[in-house]
Amino acid sequence: QQSFPEIQPLRQMPKPWIIVRIWACCLLGALSVKAPVACGSSENITVDLVRLLPQQPHTNEDLSIEVLGRVPQDAALQDPMEIGIDARVLFCRRVGDCMPVFHLNTTLCEALMDSGKECSGLNPGQTFSLSRTWHLPLLMVRGTYTLLLQFHRIRQEVVKADAHPYEYYSNVINSQFYRPAGDVMSCYTLHEEVLASRHINILRDFRDAIIAFLIAASSSRAIGSHFPVWSRGILPQISGFLFIGILVGPYCANLVSQMHITMIGGMINKVSLAFIAGAAGAEIFLPELQGLLKPMALQVLLICTATVTFCATGIFFLESSQVLSVTSVSMQPNLMAKASICLLMGALMTARSPASAIAIIAELKCGDTKAGSMAIGVTVLSDIAVLVLFALCSQLVRATSSGEDLGPYVLLGVFFELGISILMGYATGQLMRLALPPRLEADCQYDMCTKKGEDKAERLQTSQIGSVFLGFLLIFILYAVFCVAEGCSDWTGGKLCLEPLLVCTVAACVCGHDELRREGLLEALAAWTPLVLLPFFTLAGASLQLSSLSQVLPAALCLVVLRALGVAAGSAGAGALSRVFLPQSHTSKETVQYTWLTLLAQAGVTLGLVLEVQHSFKGAWTQPFATLIISVVVINQLLGPVCCRFGLQKILATEDQEEEDIELGSCSPSSDGSLTTPRSNRFHLAPKQTERAGTQSVVYVLEHPPLADGLVKKLNQF
């Protein structure tokens, strides 16, 4: 208590000062509303929001905290005199390594009176607010602090042991040290970093964060690049980046602490996500995907349907039969509410990870292949489909829990926001076209257009420098529009929620369809791909919520298996239908068998939607729901890249074998009725160097000797 001297509460300040201060903080974006994390079940008392003023606490400043709570509708009349409040502030050096620095034990009645409220009985459905102001001293340790807030029933007599002890969700909470006397009614935690206020200390903290992250990223680059060799081609490089990130993160060595992640992680994540979405959009070139559009749409449709069906029905029946304990489902009051929560889980399981797909495709240099195009296309379309499914399932949860109507306006609102996002992406794409100079001689390559007296190496070096500069300019444009799209929700009070990833994807796709600028766009993005993916996945490894994984491991593993089965069933079914009804797509058996492996990684969009669930719904079920989904994302993010690399290698090996058979094979009908011919005397090869991919694309031209008309038609059709 000596470290946090109490000053005059906010309610006792002069009213004009309060108004000016709040308005100034709102204009600067400094008023933060945070949803507390439940660390146990809630009974009779529920906390919905915690407001901090200012948003980011600093040393030598006043910090005002307001807690907004309520009594559930199904609870009885609550007497504030019989309810105690146990508030503790813990300083955490790393995850699970915390030290208490402040303790406040009072009654709810006294807290209400200190906040200027009357101490009277709380009726069912009634809300209440508690406010307090502290002055953070200048000489305090900067870092991560955890607020542990527990409501408990005050006992009149001492009881030796509980018949039904209160169970905490989080393993950070040690009931032996932090559990208050009496029956615990509810428990909440809030994590926040206290940063420096003096400029010299701010620079020192940023210096420490940047140096620590540079060391971590350098280690990831040095060690992660050897993972494919050490694992004999099984593990990709990004698995090494994730692994090193975990080792240097808050859960292990703490070289990159939670404070460092807070200071520089937001910028790295936004820049990386904007770039990854743009790289995915640049790979979508409709003239090259004419034969793959229908198979892609079929893949997305069947995979989404099968995933939602497998995950929702599987979790529902496992929980109903008491084979598996799923806290967020068991907390629902009726059968329809349980089913709606299961459907919401299934909808979130349809999301993919464009970052992982881009990284694996860049590592294997297969962006120009049919397998790479299929993986990127299905991933991007799935992230669009999950937004529609999430909106429908969220409204279904509201209808079953609070009685709201499930009207058509929900779907119309989603499509309206998607349309605005697409229009914004189109406008950004035109801006990117202005930033890229057109390449008038599209067929002029660096090794064939060297001017007289100019060295090839010098021209190539100049071109690479130009690509790096153009890539930096494109990243700046994508990052700017990403921030604008992300901020629309705050600026409009939640009335317009755009999709930043979709905006960046559409922007790069529009720019990439300009044939005079497409090659320059791909070269500029390729120059920055390793520089962006390395820090992104290292930071992702350091930010993985490993503590939540240990809490719900059985349920998370079941959901991971159900999702994999749904993806496998949907992908295999779509591939089989494509072989029968879309023969022009030339879907091979290996494509049917291994495409689902390239679609298991999950991140990004799913985590954003989980945060939206926590902000949109006020029930106690949101915290165990978020814990379960985040745990599933952690597992899929670790296993997904490995499976993606393995699946792409199998499919690419088949495609290479087919090309070799086309060049050297004999003229004979195959098992599926297609004709295999000796291309050595019917086609000549025209290799074309592609600088960005480091590979050769082969063009086949029909020539002598003359063939029968029927055979020519079959060859042209092939």
N, C-alpha and C positions, 0 to 999 in steps of 0.2 A: 504494500500500500504506500510505502514511502516513495517508491519509484513513480507512482502515478498520482501526484497530489491533485485533489479534487478542487475545481474552481466553480464559479457561479454557474448553475445549470442554464441551459439555453432558454428555458421558459421564463427565467427571471431577468433576462437581458432586456433593454429597452426595445420596444416593438419596432421602431424605425430601423434600428441596427439589425434586427433579425431579418426584416424584409429586404434591406439592401444586401445583406450577406448572402441570403438564399438566392436572390435574383442574380447576383454576380456569379455565384457558383453554378447556377443553371446555365447562364450564358457561356461560361467557360467549360461546361461539361463536367463539372467537378462534383455534382451530386450523384452519388452512386446508390442504386437499389440492388441489393444482392439477395438471392434466395439462399437461406441457410441450409446446410447439409444435415439431414437427420442422422444421428448416430444411434438411434434406437426407435422402437415403436412409440407412437404418440397416443396418450389416453387422457381425454378431457381437456387438455391444453395443447394447442397447435400454434406454432410460429410460422408465419407466411413470409415475411420480409424483414430484412435488416438494412437500415439506411445509414450510410456513412457520410459525414460531411467534414472534410472534403473526401473525394473519391479515393485518392491515394494518400494515405497518412504519411506525414513527414515529421522529423524531429523538431522540437522547439515550436510546435503548433498545437492549437486546440483541436481536439477530435470529438465530435458529437456523434453519438450512436443512438438510433431510435429503433426499437423492436416493435413490430406489429404482429399481434397474435389474436387468437379468437378461441371461442369455445365451440366445439363441433355441435351440429344440430342434434345428433343423437345422444349427447351427453346430458347429465343432470345439472341442476343449479350448483355453481361453484362458489365457495366462500373464500375470498382472498386471504383471510386470516389463517386458513388451514393449509395454504399452499406456500411452499418455500421456494426461493430462487437461489441457486448456487451457480455463480459466475466465476470462471477462472480464465486467466490469460496465461498461455504457455508460450515460451520461446523455444522454437524448434531448430536445432542445428542441422538436422537432417530428418527425413521421414522416420517417425518412430523414436526419435531421440529428442525429447522435449523436457523443459524445465519450467515449473510454475513460477511466475513472477508477480501475480496479482490474484487476490481472492476476495470475493464479495458474497456474503451469505446474509440474505434478508428475506422478508416475506413479500408476497405479491402485493399485499395491502400497503406496506411501507413504500414499495417501489412505485405504486400508483400515486400515492400522496406526494412523493418526491417529484413526480412528473406533472404535478398540478391536477391530478384526477381525484375523483371521489373513491373512497374505499367502500364499495357496495358489492352485493352479490352479482355474479356474472351469469346471465341467462344463456340458454342454448342458442348458438348463432351470434352472440354478442362479441364484438371486437374490442380490443384494448391496445393501448400503446404505452411503451415505457421509453423514457429518454434520459440520457445522462451525458455529461460533458467532462472530459479530462484534458489536462495539459500534458503533452508528451515532452519530456525533458530533452534538452540538447544532448546531454551525455548519456545516451542510451544505446544499446546494441542495435544496429540496423540489421534487419533480416526478416524472417518469417515468424509471425505470431499467430496463434490459434486461440480463438474465443470459444470456450466450452461453456454452454448455457444449459442448465438442467433445472427442470421444474419437478418438485417432489412433494409428496404429502407429508406434512409435519406430524410425527408420531408423539403421542402424549406419554408413552411408556416405551422402555427399551425392550426390543425383541432380539433374541440371540441369533436367530437364523431365519431366512425367508423361505416360505414354502414354495414360492414361485419367484426366483430372483430375476431381476431385470436383465435382459440380454441386449448387449450393445452390438450394433452393426459393424462399427469400425474397430479394427484391432489396435488403433492408436490410443483408444480410450482404455485405460487400465482401471478397472472397477475397484481394485484394491486401494488405490491412492486417490482417485477422483470421484468415487461414488459418494453422494451425500447421504446423511442419515435420513431414514424414512423411505417410503415407497416412491421410487422414481416414476414420474408420469410421462415425461418426454425429455429428449436429449437432442441438442443441436450443436453443430460446430461451424465456425466461419474462419477461413484462412485468409490472411492479408499480410502484405509485406510493408514494413515501415522503412522508408527511404530517407536519405539525407536531405537536409534543408540548405546547408552551406554549399556554395558552388565548388569549393575545393574538394569537399567530401563526395559530391555528386560525380565529379570527374574521376576521383579515385575509384568509386564503385563501378562506374562504366569501364574504367581501365581494367579492373579485376575481372569483370564479366567478359569483356572482349578477349583478354589474354587467355582466360580459362577455356573459353569456347574455341579459340584458335588452336590451343593445344589439343583439345578433344577432337576437333575436326581433322587436324593433322594426323593424329593417331588413327582415326577412322580411315583416312585415305591410305595410310601406310599399311595397316593391317587388313582392312576390309577388301582391298584389291587382291589379296591372296586367298580369300575365302573360296572362290571358284576352283583354284588350283588345289588347295588343301582338301576340299571336299570332292575332288574329281568331277567337277562340273555340276554338283547337286545344289550347292548353296550359291546364291547370287551375291554380288558386291553389297547390295543394300542390306542384306542380312548381317554382314560384318559391320556396316554403319550402325544398325540398330543395336547390335550386341555391344559395341564400344560405347554407344550412348548410354546404355543401361549401366555399364561398369563405371562410367565417370559421373553418372547422375546422382540425384538425391537419395536413391535407394541403396547406393553402394559406396563409392569413393567420395562422393559429394564434391568433386572438383567443379562440376557445373551444378551449383546449388539452385534451390527453388527461387531464391532472390535473383540469381543471374537469369533464369528462364523468364521471370517476370519482366526484367529490365530490357532484354534484347530478344526474347522469344517471339513476342507479338510481331515485331517488324520482320523477322526471318520467316515466320509462318505465312504472313500475308504476301510477301514478295514471292515466296516459293509456290504458294497455291495459285497465285495469279499467273506465274510462269508456267506451271504444270498444266493449268487449264488451257493456256494459250498454245502450248506444245501439242496437247491433245487435239485442239481444234485445227491446228495446221496440218495434222496428219489426215484429216477428213477432206478428201478431194473427190467430189462426186464423179467427174469423168473417169476416174480410176476405180470407182466403186459401183459401177453400173450393175455388175453381176452379183454384188454382195449386199445390196440394199435390202432386198427381200429376205435373204437368209439372216441378216442382222435383225430386222424387225421380228422375224419369227423366233429367233433366239431370245430376244428381250421379252416378248410376250409369254412364251412358254416358261422361261426361267423365272420370271416374276410370279406367274401363276403357281408354279410348282413350289417355289420358295415360301410364299405366303401360306400355301396349303400345308406343306410339311411342317413348317415351324409352328404355325398357330395351332393346328390340330394336335401335333406331337406334345407341345408344352401343356395344352389344355388337358389332354387325357392323362399325361404323366402326373400332373399336379392333382387332378381330380381323383385319381386312383391312389394318391399318396405314395407313389413310387419316388417322386421327386418333390423337394420343397422349393417353391418359387414364392418368395415373400410378397412381391408386388401383386401377384395373382391371388394369393390366399387372403390378402387384406380387402378384397372387393366384397361388397355386401351381398351381391346376388350373382346368379349364373350368367346373365347377359353381360354384366360388368366384367366378369372374369374373361368371357369370350372376347370382348372388345379389347381388353389389354393384350390378350394373346395375338389378336389380329394386328395391333400396333407393333408388337415385337416382330411379327412376320414382315410387316411393311418395311421396317428399318433394316431387316436382313437382306433386302433386295439391293441395297447400295453397294457400290464397288469402291475401288481405290485407283483413280487415274494416275496418281503419283507412282505407285508400284508398277503399273503397266508401262508407263513411260520409261521408268528406270530400267526395267528388264529388257524392253525392246531396244533402248539405246545401247545397253550392254551387249546384246546379241546382234545389233546392227541389222535388224530385220524390219525396219519401218516400212520398206517398200514391198514387203511380201504380203501375200494374202492372209497369212496367219496373223501378222502384226496388225494389219488393217482391221481384221475381224475383232481382235482383242480390244483395240482402241475404240472402234465403233460401238461395240456392245457395252463397254464400260461407260462411255459418255451417255448413250441412250438410257442405260439403267439409272444413272444419276438423275436424269430428267424424270423418268417414270416413278422413282421413289418419292419425289416431291408430291406428285398427284396422289399416290397411295397414302402417303403420310397425312395429307390434308383430309382425305376421306376417313381414315381410321381415327384421326384425332377428333373429328366431329362426332364419330360414332361413340367414342369414349365419353365425350361430353353429354351425348344424348342418354347414355345408359347410366351415367353417374349423377348428373345434375338435371336431367330432364329437358335439355335443349333440343330444339327441332333439328332434324337432319334434312335440310332443304337443299335445293339445287344451287342456291347462291354460293355455297361453299366451293363447289367445283368451278363455278364461273369466276369466283375470286382468284382461285389458283391459276386458271388459264389467263386471266387478265394480268396477273403479276408475271407469269411466264412470257406473255406477249410483250410487256413493257421491257423485260430483261432482254428479249431478243432484239427489239428495236434499239435499245441502248448499245447492245453488242454490235449491231450493224453500223451505227454511227461511229463507234470506236474503230471498227474495221476500216472505214473510210479514212479515219485519221491515221491509222497505221499505213495505209497505202500512200498517203502523202509523205510519211517519214521514210519510206523505202524508195530508192531510185529505181526506175524501170531498167531491166536488162534487155536492150533492144536486140542483141544477137543471142537468142535463146540457145542456139546450138554451139556457141563459141565457148570452148573450155579453156582452162588456164594453160594446158599443155599444148594447145593448138593455136592460140591467139597471141603469142608473144611477139611484141613489136621488135623491129630491127634494132639490134644493139641492147636489148633488154634481157636480163637474165631471168630464167624461169623461176628460180628460187626467190629472187627479189619480188617478182610479180605475185607469187603465191603468198609471200610474207605480207605484202601490202594488202592483198585481198583478205587475209586472215585478220589483220588489224582493223580493216573496214568492217568486217563481219562482227568483230567484238564490239566496236562502237555502235553499230546499228542494233545489235542485240541489247546493249545497255539502254538505248533509246526506246526500244520496244518494251523492255521490262518496265521502264519508268511509266510508259503509257498504260500498260496492263495493271500495274500496281495502283496508279491513280484512279482508274475506273473501278478497280476492285474496292478501294476505300470508299468511293462515292456510292457504289451500289450497296455496300455493307452499311453505310451510314444513313441510308434512306429510311430505314425502320425507326431510328432514333429521331430523325428530323421531322417525320410525319406522325410521331406518336404511335407507331405500330400499324398505321393504316395502310402503308405500302411497304411490302417486304420483297425486295428484289433478290435475285440469286446471283451473287458475284461470280461464282464459278461458271455459270451459264453465260454470263455477259462476256467474260474473257474467252470462253470457248468459241462463241459465235463471232467475236471480233477477229480472232486469228483465222477462223474458217473463211470469213468473208475476204480478208486480205489474201489468204492463200489461194483463192479462186481467180486472182489476177495472174494470168500466166506469165506476164512480164516481170512480176515481182515474187512469184512463188519460190523460185530457186534461191533468191536472196533472203527471203523469210526463213526458209528451212536452214540455210547456212548460218544465219544470225542466231537462231534459236539453238542449233546444234553446238555452236561455239560456247554457249553458256550452260548447256545441260549438265555437264559434270560439276560445274561450279555451284549450281543451285541445288542439285540433288544431294550432294555431300553434306552440307550443313543442315538441310531439311531433315534427312533421315537420322543424322546424329542427334539433332534436337528432339526428334520424335522418340528415339530410344530413351533419352534422358527424361522425357515427359510422360512415359508410359506409367499408368496408374497400377503398379504391380501389387500394391496393398489391397486394392479392391478385388484383384484376381483370386487371392487366397480365401476371400470370404464366401464367394459364390462359385467355387471351382466346379462342383458337380453339375449345377444347372448350366453354367457357361459351356462346359464340354458337351452336354446334351444338345444345347442350342447350336453349337458349332457343327456337330455331326448332322443334325437335322437340316441346317442350312446347306451343308455340302451335299447331302442327298437330294435336296430340292434343286440345287444348281446342276448336279449331275443328271438327274432325271429330265429336267427341262432342256438342257443343252443336248443331251443324246436324242431326245424326242424331236427337237428342232432339226438336228442334223440328219436324222433318218427321214423326216419329211422333205427336207431339202434334196436329198439324194433321189427321192421318188418323183416329187412334183416340180423341182427346180433343177433339172439336169444341167442347165447352162452354168450353174454355180460350180460344177465339178467338185462337189464335196466328197472327199475321200473317207475311207473307213477310219483312218487315224484321226482325221479332223473330228469325226463324230465321237471317238473314244476319248480324246484328250483336250478338247476345247474347254470343257468345264473346269479343268485344272487352272486355266489362265484367268479365271474369274472369281477366285476365292478371296483375294486380298480385300480388305475393308478398312476404311478410315475416312477422314475428311468430312464428307457430308453427314455421315452417321453421327459423329460427335457433335456437329452443329445442331442436328435435329434433337439429340438427347438434351442439349441445353435448352432448346425451345420447349421441350416437354416439361422440364423443371420450372420454367418461367410461366408456362400457360396453365398448368394444373397445380392446385394448391393442396392436393391430398398428400398424406404421409407416404403413399405408395411410390411417389416419384423418385425418392432417393434409392430404395432397393432396385427399382426399375433401371435407373441410370447406372447403378453399380453393375448390374448384370450385363447390360448392353456394352458398357465400356470394357468389361472383362472379355466379352466375345470379340470386340474389336482388337484388343491386345493379342488374343490368340490368333485371330485371322491375319493380323499384321505381321506376326512372326512366321506363320506357316504359309501365308498366301504367296509371298515372293518366291519361296522355294518351289511350291507347286507350279507357279506360273512359268518359271524357268524350265522346269522339267517338261511341262506340257508343250511349250513352244519349241523346245529342242526336238521332241518327238514329231511334231507336225512339220517343222522345217526340214527334218531329215527325210520325211516322205516327199515333200515338195522337191527337194534336191534330187531324190531318186527318180521322180517323175520326169524332171528336166533331163536327167541323164538317159532315161529310157527313150525320151523323145529324140534325143540326138543320136543314140546308138542302137535303138530298138529295131525290131523287124516288123514287117507288115503282117499283123495278125489280129483277129478280133479278141478282145478281152472278155472277162466274165460278165461285165455289165453291158456288153453290146457295143462299146465304143471301139474305135479302130486305132490300133497302134501301128505306125508306119516308120520305115527307115528314113529319118530326116536328113541323113548324111548326103543323099543324092537328090533330095527334093528341096532343101533349104540351105541357104548360106547364112553364116553368123555375122552379125554386125555389132561388135562389142562397143559399149558406150560408157566411158569413165564417168563415175559420179563422185565428186570430191567429198560431199558431206557424208556419204555412207561407206566409202572405201571399198565398194563392190562394183561389179559389172552387171549391167542390164543387157540382156540378149534380145535382139530383134530377129525374127524369122521371116524370110521373104520367099514366097513361092516362086520356083523357077523350073527349068527343064530337068528331066524329060517330061513330055506331056503325059497327063493322066486322064483317066476316064472322067466324064462329067459327074457321075455319082460319087466317085472318090474325092474329087475336088470339093464338092459341096460338103461332104462330111469333114474334110480337113478344114475348110473355112469355118464351118460351124464350131469345130473344136477350138 
